[in-house]
Protein backbone atom coordinates (compact mmCIF):
# COMPACT_ATOMS: atom_id res chain seq x y z
CA UNK A 1 0.00 0.00 0.00
CA UNK A 2 1.31 3.42 -0.92
CA UNK A 3 2.14 5.81 1.90
CA UNK A 4 -0.65 8.22 0.97
CA UNK A 5 -3.41 5.56 0.71
CA UNK A 6 -6.14 5.64 3.34
CA UNK A 7 -8.38 2.88 4.69
CA UNK A 8 -11.97 3.59 5.69
CA UNK A 9 -14.84 1.48 7.02
CA UNK A 10 -18.39 2.32 6.06
CA UNK A 11 -21.72 1.10 4.78
CA UNK A 12 -22.74 0.91 1.15
CA UNK A 13 -25.30 3.71 0.86
CA UNK A 14 -27.27 2.50 -2.19
CA UNK A 15 -26.98 0.31 -5.28
CA UNK A 16 -23.65 0.47 -7.09
CA UNK A 17 -23.54 1.72 -10.68
CA UNK A 18 -21.22 1.07 -13.61
CA UNK A 19 -18.83 3.92 -14.32
CA UNK A 20 -18.84 3.26 -18.06
CA UNK A 21 -20.86 1.38 -20.70
CA UNK A 22 -18.76 -1.78 -20.40
CA UNK A 23 -18.83 -2.10 -16.60
CA UNK A 24 -15.03 -1.95 -16.41
CA UNK A 25 -15.30 0.80 -13.79
CA UNK A 26 -17.78 1.30 -10.95
CA UNK A 27 -19.12 4.02 -8.70
CA UNK A 28 -20.78 3.87 -5.30
CA UNK A 29 -21.38 5.94 -2.19
CA UNK A 30 -20.10 4.92 1.22
CA UNK A 31 -21.60 6.17 4.50
CA UNK A 32 -18.84 6.78 7.03
CA UNK A 33 -19.59 7.18 10.74
CA UNK A 34 -16.22 7.17 12.52
CA UNK A 35 -17.54 8.20 15.94
CA UNK A 36 -21.10 6.91 15.79
CA UNK A 37 -22.37 10.47 16.18
CA UNK A 38 -24.84 11.46 13.47
CA UNK A 39 -23.17 14.88 13.10
CA UNK A 40 -19.88 13.15 12.18
CA UNK A 41 -21.44 11.01 9.44
CA UNK A 42 -20.36 11.60 5.87
CA UNK A 43 -21.31 10.15 2.50
CA UNK A 44 -18.21 9.67 0.36
CA UNK A 45 -18.44 9.05 -3.40
CA UNK A 46 -16.10 6.24 -4.47
CA UNK A 47 -14.80 5.08 -7.85
CA UNK A 48 -13.19 1.80 -8.90
CA UNK A 49 -10.98 1.67 -12.00
CA UNK A 50 -9.77 -1.95 -11.81
CA UNK A 51 -12.07 -4.02 -14.11
CA UNK A 52 -12.07 -7.16 -11.91
CA UNK A 53 -12.81 -5.18 -8.76
CA UNK A 54 -15.44 -3.13 -10.60
CA UNK A 55 -17.20 -6.33 -11.69
CA UNK A 56 -17.30 -7.53 -8.07
CA UNK A 57 -18.58 -4.15 -6.87
CA UNK A 58 -21.36 -4.06 -9.46
CA UNK A 59 -22.50 -7.67 -9.08
CA UNK A 60 -21.70 -8.76 -5.51
CA UNK A 61 -22.43 -5.80 -3.22
CA UNK A 62 -25.83 -4.79 -1.85
CA UNK A 63 -26.89 -1.67 0.04
CA UNK A 64 -26.15 -2.00 3.73
CA UNK A 65 -22.98 -4.09 3.33
CA UNK A 66 -20.23 -2.94 5.69
CA UNK A 67 -17.04 -2.40 3.70
CA UNK A 68 -13.40 -1.58 4.27
CA UNK A 69 -12.04 0.38 1.34
CA UNK A 70 -8.48 1.46 0.70
CA UNK A 71 -7.57 4.09 -1.82
CA UNK A 72 -6.55 7.63 -2.56
CA UNK A 73 -8.66 10.67 -1.75
CA UNK A 74 -9.11 12.89 -4.79
CA UNK A 75 -9.87 16.45 -3.74
CA UNK A 76 -11.66 18.83 -6.11
CA UNK A 77 -9.44 21.02 -8.28
CA UNK A 78 -12.31 23.12 -9.63
CA UNK A 79 -15.76 24.00 -8.22
CA UNK A 80 -17.47 21.44 -10.48
CA UNK A 81 -15.01 18.61 -9.72
CA UNK A 82 -16.33 16.22 -7.04
CA UNK A 83 -14.34 14.89 -4.10
CA UNK A 84 -14.07 11.09 -4.26
CA UNK A 85 -12.09 8.11 -3.08
CA UNK A 86 -10.32 6.18 -5.85
CA UNK A 87 -10.65 2.66 -4.41
CA UNK A 88 -7.79 0.21 -4.95
CA UNK A 89 -8.86 -2.56 -2.55
CA UNK A 90 -12.17 -3.48 -0.98
CA UNK A 91 -13.22 -6.04 1.64
CA UNK A 92 -16.73 -6.90 2.83
CA UNK A 93 -16.64 -6.81 6.64
CA UNK A 94 -20.33 -7.68 7.12
CA UNK A 95 -23.07 -8.42 4.66
CA UNK A 96 -26.39 -6.61 4.89
CA UNK A 97 -29.19 -8.62 6.52
CA UNK A 98 -31.42 -10.28 3.95
CA UNK A 99 -35.15 -10.15 4.45
CA UNK A 100 -36.83 -13.47 3.68
CA UNK A 101 -40.37 -12.09 3.33
CA UNK A 102 -40.66 -10.23 0.00
CA UNK A 103 -43.79 -8.43 1.24
CA UNK A 104 -41.68 -6.83 3.99
CA UNK A 105 -39.91 -4.73 1.37
CA UNK A 106 -43.11 -2.84 0.66
CA UNK A 107 -44.24 -2.43 4.27
CA UNK A 108 -40.99 -2.00 6.21
CA UNK A 109 -37.75 -0.04 6.04
CA UNK A 110 -34.41 -0.38 7.83
CA UNK A 111 -32.76 2.98 8.44
CA UNK A 112 -29.40 3.83 9.96
CA UNK A 113 -29.28 6.18 12.94
CA UNK A 114 -25.55 6.55 13.66
CA UNK A 115 -24.36 3.12 14.88
CA UNK A 116 -27.98 1.93 15.26
CA UNK A 117 -30.39 0.25 12.87
CA UNK A 118 -34.08 1.15 13.09
CA UNK A 119 -36.84 -1.09 11.72
CA UNK A 120 -39.83 0.99 10.62
CA UNK A 121 -42.88 -1.16 9.87
CA UNK A 122 -45.81 0.54 8.14
CA UNK A 123 -48.24 -1.73 10.01
CA UNK A 124 -47.23 -0.41 13.47
CA UNK A 125 -46.25 2.90 15.05
CA UNK A 126 -43.40 1.35 17.06
CA UNK A 127 -39.80 1.35 15.84
CA UNK A 128 -37.55 -1.60 16.73
CA UNK A 129 -33.94 -0.52 17.31
CA UNK A 130 -30.75 -2.62 17.27
CA UNK A 131 -27.05 -1.81 17.40
CA UNK A 132 -25.16 -2.42 14.16
CA UNK A 133 -23.79 -5.60 15.77
CA UNK A 134 -27.32 -6.92 16.34
CA UNK A 135 -27.78 -6.15 20.06
CA UNK A 136 -31.40 -5.37 20.88
CA UNK A 137 -31.85 -1.79 22.12
CA UNK A 138 -35.64 -1.67 22.44
CA UNK A 139 -38.79 -0.45 20.77
CA UNK A 140 -39.56 3.25 20.52
CA UNK A 141 -43.33 3.82 20.69
CA UNK A 142 -43.08 6.26 17.75
CA UNK A 143 -40.35 7.58 15.43
CA UNK A 144 -40.03 10.82 17.42
CA UNK A 145 -39.12 8.79 20.54
CA UNK A 146 -36.02 7.10 19.03
CA UNK A 147 -33.62 9.71 20.49
CA UNK A 148 -34.97 9.17 24.01
CA UNK A 149 -34.67 5.38 23.63
CA UNK A 150 -31.05 5.68 22.43
CA UNK A 151 -30.15 8.12 25.23
CA UNK A 152 -31.54 5.70 27.85
CA UNK A 153 -29.70 2.77 26.22
CA UNK A 154 -26.38 4.64 26.14
CA UNK A 155 -26.78 5.68 29.79
CA UNK A 156 -27.40 2.02 30.75
CA UNK A 157 -24.31 0.99 28.76
CA UNK A 158 -22.17 3.67 30.44
CA UNK A 159 -23.44 2.69 33.89
CA UNK A 160 -22.68 -0.99 33.31
CA UNK A 161 -19.20 -0.20 31.91
CA UNK A 162 -19.83 -1.79 28.50
URHU-V90614 format. One record per backbone hydrogen bond with DSSP energy under -0.5 kcal/mol. NH is the residue of the N-H (numbers start at 1). CO is the residue of the C=O. If there is no record, write none. Layout:
<<NH CO> <NH CO>>
//
This chain:
<<5 2> <6 71> <8 69> <10 67> <11 31> <12 65> <13 29> <17 27> <19 25> <20 25> <23 20> <26 48> <27 17> <28 46> <30 44> <31 11> <32 30> <32 42> <40 37> <41 38> <42 32> <44 30> <44 42> <45 43> <46 28> <47 85> <48 26> <49 87> <54 50> <55 51> <56 52> <57 53> <58 54> <59 55> <60 56> <61 56> <61 57> <64 12> <65 62> <66 94> <67 10> <67 65> <68 91> <69 8> <69 67> <70 89> <71 6> <72 86> <74 84> <75 73> <81 78> <82 80> <84 74> <85 45> <86 72> <86 84> <87 47> <87 85> <88 70> <89 70> <91 68> <93 66> <93 91> <94 66> <102 100> <104 101> <105 102> <106 103> <107 103> <108 104> <109 120> <111 109> <111 118> <113 116> <115 36> <116 113> <117 130> <118 111> <119 128> <120 109> <120 118> <121 119> <121 126> <122 107> <122 120> <124 121> <127 140> <128 119> <129 138> <130 117> <131 135> <132 115> <134 131> <137 129> <138 129> <140 127> <140 138> <145 142> <146 143> <149 145> <150 146> <151 147> <152 148> <153 149> <154 150> <155 151> <156 152> <157 153> <158 154> <159 155> <160 156> <161 157> <162 157>>
//
